[in-house]
Amino acid sequence: MDIEMAKFLFQILTFLMTSAVAVYVYLANKGKVTNDRIEKMEDEIRSDIGKHGERITTLEARSDEALTHDDLSVIHEKINVVAGGLRELTGEFSATNRTLQLIHETLMERK
């Protein structure tokens, strides 16, 4: 094996080592970028979960102040009373209207 062949083999070995280092660096950087993206997404999810926790706490506090079925039944009864009174007034005004129409017809017939 002469010196030229040794130089050639050394150059091939150097090229292979450089290529291996380049592939390793590429894969390591690709993994780092992927890990950074995953960490960023995890941070966003954590902040979203925190926001949802605050919203749930607010909703629970408001639900304690909301109307119950008993409150709604009292309101419903009062609305029914008002509706009954309105029906009664409607009936009375219909009768009054009919009476006025009869009076009008009678006055128109007498001329």
ROSE-4610 file (N, C-alpha, C; in Angstrom, 1 decimal, always signed):
// ROSE-4610
residu = [M/M/M/D/D/D/I/I/I/E/E/E/M/M/M/A/A/A/K/K/K/F/F/F/L/L/L/F/F/F/Q/Q/Q/I/I/I/L/L/L/T/T/T/F/F/F/L/L/L/M/M/M/T/T/T/S/S/S/A/A/A/V/V/V/A/A/A/V/V/V/Y/Y/Y/V/V/V/Y/Y/Y/L/L/L/A/A/A/N/N/N/K/K/K/G/G/G/K/K/K/V/V/V/T/T/T/N/N/N/D/D/D/R/R/R/I/I/I/E/E/E/K/K/K/M/M/M/E/E/E/D/D/D/E/E/E/I/I/I/R/R/R/S/S/S/D/D/D/I/I/I/G/G/G/K/K/K/H/H/H/G/G/G/E/E/E/R/R/R/I/I/I/T/T/T/T/T/T/L/L/L/E/E/E/A/A/A/R/R/R/S/S/S/D/D/D/E/E/E/A/A/A/L/L/L/T/T/T/H/H/H/D/D/D/D/D/D/L/L/L/S/S/S/V/V/V/I/I/I/H/H/H/E/E/E/K/K/K/I/I/I/N/N/N/V/V/V/V/V/V/A/A/A/G/G/G/G/G/G/L/L/L/R/R/R/E/E/E/L/L/L/T/T/T/G/G/G/E/E/E/F/F/F/S/S/S/A/A/A/T/T/T/N/N/N/R/R/R/T/T/T/L/L/L/Q/Q/Q/L/L/L/I/I/I/H/H/H/E/E/E/T/T/T/L/L/L/M/M/M/E/E/E/R/R/R/K/K/K]
num = [1/1/1/2/2/2/3/3/3/4/4/4/5/5/5/6/6/6/7/7/7/8/8/8/9/9/9/10/10/10/11/11/11/12/12/12/13/13/13/14/14/14/15/15/15/16/16/16/17/17/17/18/18/18/19/19/19/20/20/20/21/21/21/22/22/22/23/23/23/24/24/24/25/25/25/26/26/26/27/27/27/28/28/28/29/29/29/30/30/30/31/31/31/32/32/32/33/33/33/34/34/34/35/35/35/36/36/36/37/37/37/38/38/38/39/39/39/40/40/40/41/41/41/42/42/42/43/43/43/44/44/44/45/45/45/46/46/46/47/47/47/48/48/48/49/49/49/50/50/50/51/51/51/52/52/52/53/53/53/54/54/54/55/55/55/56/56/56/57/57/57/58/58/58/59/59/59/60/60/60/61/61/61/62/62/62/63/63/63/64/64/64/65/65/65/66/66/66/67/67/67/68/68/68/69/69/69/70/70/70/71/71/71/72/72/72/73/73/73/74/74/74/75/75/75/76/76/76/77/77/77/78/78/78/79/79/79/80/80/80/81/81/81/82/82/82/83/83/83/84/84/84/85/85/85/86/86/86/87/87/87/88/88/88/89/89/89/90/90/90/91/91/91/92/92/92/93/93/93/94/94/94/95/95/95/96/96/96/97/97/97/98/98/98/99/99/99/100/100/100/101/101/101/102/102/102/103/103/103/104/104/104/105/105/105/106/106/106/107/107/107/108/108/108/109/109/109/110/110/110/111/111/111]
x = [+0.8/+0.0/+0.9/+0.8/+1.6/+1.0/+1.6/+1.2/+0.0/-0.1/-1.3/-2.5/-2.4/-3.6/-4.0/-3.1/-3.4/-4.1/-3.6/-4.2/-5.7/-5.9/-7.2/-8.1/-7.7/-8.5/-8.8/-7.8/-8.0/-9.1/-9.1/-10.1/-11.5/-11.6/-12.9/-13.4/-12.4/-12.8/-13.2/-12.5/-12.9/-14.3/-14.5/-15.8/-17.0/-16.7/-17.8/-18.0/-16.9/-17.1/-17.8/-17.5/-18.2/-19.6/-19.9/-21.3/-22.1/-21.5/-22.1/-22.4/-21.5/-21.7/-22.8/-22.8/-23.9/-25.2/-25.4/-26.7/-27.1/-26.1/-26.4/-26.9/-26.2/-26.6/-28.0/-28.3/-29.6/-30.7/-30.4/-31.5/-31.6/-30.5/-30.6/-31.4/-31.1/-31.8/-33.3/-33.5/-34.9/-35.7/-35.1/-35.7/-35.9/-34.9/-35.0/-36.2/-36.3/-37.4/-38.7/-38.8/-40.0/-40.4/-39.4/-39.6/-40.0/-39.4/-39.8/-41.2/-41.7/-43.1/-44.0/-43.6/-44.5/-44.6/-43.5/-43.5/-44.3/-44.2/-45.1/-46.5/-46.9/-48.3/-48.8/-47.9/-48.3/-48.5/-47.7/-47.8/-49.2/-49.5/-50.8/-52.0/-51.8/-52.9/-53.0/-51.9/-52.0/-52.7/-52.3/-53.0/-54.5/-54.8/-56.2/-57.0/-56.4/-57.0/-57.2/-56.2/-56.3/-57.5/-57.6/-58.8/-60.1/-60.1/-61.4/-61.7/-60.7/-60.9/-61.5/-61.0/-61.6/-63.1/-63.3/-64.7/-65.6/-65.2/-66.0/-66.3/-65.3/-65.5/-66.6/-66.5/-67.4/-68.8/-68.9/-70.3/-70.8/-70.0/-70.5/-71.0/-70.3/-70.7/-72.1/-72.2/-73.5/-74.6/-74.3/-75.4/-76.0/-75.2/-75.7/-76.7/-76.6/-77.5/-78.7/-78.7/-79.8/-81.1/-82.2/-83.5/-83.6/-84.4/-84.6/-86.0/-86.4/-87.7/-88.8/-88.5/-89.5/-89.8/-88.7/-88.8/-89.6/-89.3/-90.0/-91.5/-91.8/-93.2/-94.0/-93.4/-94.0/-94.3/-93.3/-93.5/-94.5/-94.5/-95.5/-97.0/-97.1/-98.5/-98.9/-98.0/-98.3/-98.7/-98.0/-98.3/-99.7/-100.0/-101.3/-102.4/-102.2/-103.2/-103.4/-102.3/-102.3/-103.1/-102.8/-103.4/-104.9/-105.3/-106.7/-107.4/-106.8/-107.3/-107.4/-106.5/-106.5/-107.7/-107.9/-109.0/-110.3/-110.4/-111.6/-111.9/-110.8/-111.0/-111.3/-110.7/-111.1/-112.5/-113.0/-114.5/-115.3/-115.0/-115.8/-115.7/-114.6/-114.5/-115.3/-115.3/-116.1/-117.6/-118.0/-119.4/-119.7/-118.8/-119.0/-119.1/-118.2/-118.2/-119.6/-120.0/-121.3/-122.5/-122.4/-123.5/-123.4/-122.3/-122.1/-122.6/-122.3/-122.8/-124.3/-124.9/-126.4/-127.0/-126.4/-126.8/-126.7/-125.6/-125.4/-126.4/-126.6/-127.6/-129.0/-129.4/-130.7/-130.8/-129.7/-129.8/-129.8/-129.2/-129.1/-130.5/-131.2/-132.5/-133.6/-133.4/-134.4/-134.3/-133.2/-133.0/-134.0]
y = [-1.2/+0.0/+1.2/+2.0/+3.2/+4.4/+5.5/+6.7/+7.3/+7.2/+7.7/+7.0/+5.7/+4.9/+5.2/+5.4/+5.8/+7.2/+8.1/+9.4/+9.3/+8.5/+8.3/+7.7/+6.6/+6.0/+7.0/+7.8/+8.8/+9.8/+10.2/+11.2/+10.6/+9.3/+8.6/+8.5/+8.1/+8.1/+9.4/+10.5/+11.8/+12.2/+11.9/+12.2/+11.5/+10.2/+9.4/+9.9/+10.3/+10.9/+12.2/+13.1/+14.3/+14.1/+13.2/+12.9/+12.4/+11.5/+11.0/+12.1/+13.0/+14.1/+15.0/+15.3/+16.1/+15.5/+14.2/+13.5/+13.6/+13.4/+13.4/+14.8/+15.9/+17.2/+17.5/+17.1/+17.3/+16.6/+15.4/+14.7/+15.3/+15.7/+16.3/+17.6/+18.5/+19.7/+19.5/+18.5/+18.2/+17.8/+16.9/+16.5/+17.7/+18.6/+19.8/+20.7/+20.9/+21.7/+21.0/+19.7/+19.0/+19.2/+19.0/+19.1/+20.5/+21.5/+22.9/+23.2/+22.6/+22.8/+22.1/+20.9/+20.2/+20.9/+21.5/+22.2/+23.5/+24.2/+25.3/+25.0/+23.9/+23.4/+23.1/+22.4/+22.1/+23.3/+24.4/+25.6/+26.3/+26.2/+26.8/+26.0/+24.7/+23.9/+24.2/+24.3/+24.6/+26.0/+27.0/+28.3/+28.2/+27.4/+27.3/+26.6/+25.6/+24.9/+25.8/+26.7/+27.7/+28.6/+29.0/+29.9/+29.2/+28.0/+27.2/+27.0/+26.8/+26.7/+28.0/+29.1/+30.4/+30.5/+30.1/+30.2/+29.3/+28.1/+27.1/+27.7/+28.3/+28.8/+30.0/+30.8/+31.9/+31.3/+30.3/+29.7/+29.0/+28.4/+27.8/+28.9/+30.0/+31.1/+31.6/+31.8/+32.3/+31.3/+30.1/+29.1/+29.0/+29.4/+29.5/+30.6/+31.6/+32.7/+32.6/+31.5/+31.4/+31.0/+31.2/+30.9/+29.3/+28.9/+27.5/+27.2/+25.9/+25.5/+26.1/+26.2/+26.8/+28.3/+29.0/+30.4/+30.5/+29.7/+29.7/+29.3/+28.4/+28.0/+29.2/+30.0/+31.2/+32.2/+32.4/+33.4/+32.8/+31.6/+31.0/+31.2/+31.0/+31.2/+32.7/+33.6/+35.0/+35.3/+34.8/+35.0/+34.4/+33.3/+32.7/+33.6/+34.2/+35.1/+36.3/+36.9/+38.0/+37.6/+36.4/+35.9/+35.7/+35.3/+35.1/+36.5/+37.4/+38.8/+39.4/+39.1/+39.6/+39.0/+37.7/+37.0/+37.6/+37.9/+38.5/+39.9/+40.7/+42.0/+41.9/+40.9/+40.7/+40.4/+39.6/+39.2/+40.4/+41.2/+42.4/+43.4/+43.6/+44.6/+44.0/+42.7/+42.2/+42.5/+42.3/+42.5/+44.0/+44.8/+46.3/+46.7/+46.1/+46.4/+46.0/+44.8/+44.4/+45.3/+45.7/+46.6/+47.9/+48.5/+49.7/+49.5/+48.4/+48.1/+48.1/+47.5/+47.4/+48.8/+49.6/+51.0/+51.8/+51.6/+52.3/+51.9/+50.5/+50.1/+50.6/+50.7/+51.2/+52.7/+53.5/+54.9/+55.1/+54.3/+54.4/+54.0/+53.1/+52.7/+53.8/+54.6/+55.6/+56.8/+57.2/+58.4/+59.5]
z = [+0.0/+0.0/+0.0/-1.0/-1.1/-0.5/-0.5/+0.2/-0.5/-1.8/-2.5/-2.1/-2.0/-1.6/-0.2/+0.7/+2.1/+2.1/+1.3/+1.3/+0.8/-0.3/-0.8/+0.2/+0.9/+1.9/+3.1/+3.4/+4.5/+4.0/+2.8/+2.3/+2.3/+1.9/+2.0/+3.4/+4.3/+5.7/+6.3/+5.9/+6.3/+5.8/+4.5/+3.9/+4.7/+4.9/+5.6/+7.0/+7.7/+9.1/+9.0/+8.1/+7.9/+7.6/+6.7/+6.4/+7.6/+8.4/+9.5/+10.6/+10.8/+11.7/+11.1/+9.8/+9.2/+9.4/+9.2/+9.4/+10.9/+11.8/+13.2/+13.6/+13.2/+13.5/+12.9/+11.7/+11.1/+11.9/+12.3/+13.1/+14.5/+15.1/+16.4/+16.4/+15.4/+15.2/+14.9/+14.1/+13.8/+15.0/+15.8/+17.1/+18.1/+18.1/+19.0/+18.5/+17.2/+16.7/+17.1/+16.9/+17.2/+18.7/+19.5/+21.0/+21.4/+20.7/+21.0/+20.6/+19.4/+19.0/+20.0/+20.4/+21.4/+22.7/+23.2/+24.4/+24.3/+23.1/+22.9/+22.9/+22.3/+22.3/+23.7/+24.5/+25.8/+26.7/+26.5/+27.2/+26.8/+25.5/+25.1/+25.7/+25.7/+26.3/+27.8/+28.5/+29.9/+30.2/+29.3/+29.5/+29.2/+28.2/+27.8/+29.0/+29.5/+30.7/+31.8/+32.1/+33.1/+32.9/+31.6/+31.3/+31.4/+31.0/+31.2/+32.7/+33.5/+34.9/+35.5/+35.1/+35.5/+35.1/+33.8/+33.3/+34.0/+34.3/+35.1/+36.5/+37.1/+38.4/+38.4/+37.3/+37.2/+36.9/+36.1/+35.8/+37.1/+37.9/+39.1/+40.1/+40.2/+41.0/+40.6/+39.3/+38.7/+38.9/+38.8/+38.9/+40.3/+41.3/+42.7/+42.8/+42.0/+42.0/+41.1/+40.3/+39.3/+39.9/+39.1/+39.6/+39.8/+40.8/+41.0/+40.4/+40.5/+40.0/+40.9/+42.1/+43.0/+42.6/+42.4/+42.0/+40.6/+39.7/+38.4/+38.6/+39.5/+39.7/+40.3/+41.2/+41.7/+40.6/+39.8/+38.6/+37.7/+37.4/+36.5/+37.1/+38.4/+39.0/+38.8/+39.0/+38.9/+37.4/+36.5/+35.1/+34.8/+35.3/+35.1/+35.7/+36.8/+37.4/+36.4/+35.9/+35.0/+33.7/+33.2/+32.0/+32.2/+33.4/+33.7/+33.7/+34.4/+34.4/+33.0/+32.2/+30.8/+30.0/+30.2/+29.6/+30.0/+31.3/+31.8/+31.2/+31.1/+30.5/+29.0/+28.4/+27.0/+26.8/+27.6/+27.6/+27.9/+28.9/+29.2/+28.1/+27.4/+26.3/+25.1/+24.9/+23.8/+24.0/+25.3/+25.6/+25.5/+25.9/+25.8/+24.3/+23.5/+22.1/+21.5/+21.8/+21.3/+21.7/+22.9/+23.4/+22.7/+22.4/+21.7/+20.2/+19.7/+18.3/+18.3/+19.3/+19.3/+19.5/+20.3/+20.5/+19.2/+18.6/+17.3/+16.3/+16.1/+15.2/+15.5/+16.8/+17.2/+16.8/+17.1/+16.8/+15.2/+14.5/+13.0/+12.5/+13.1/+12.6/+12.9/+13.9/+14.3/+13.4/+13.0/+12.2/+12.5]
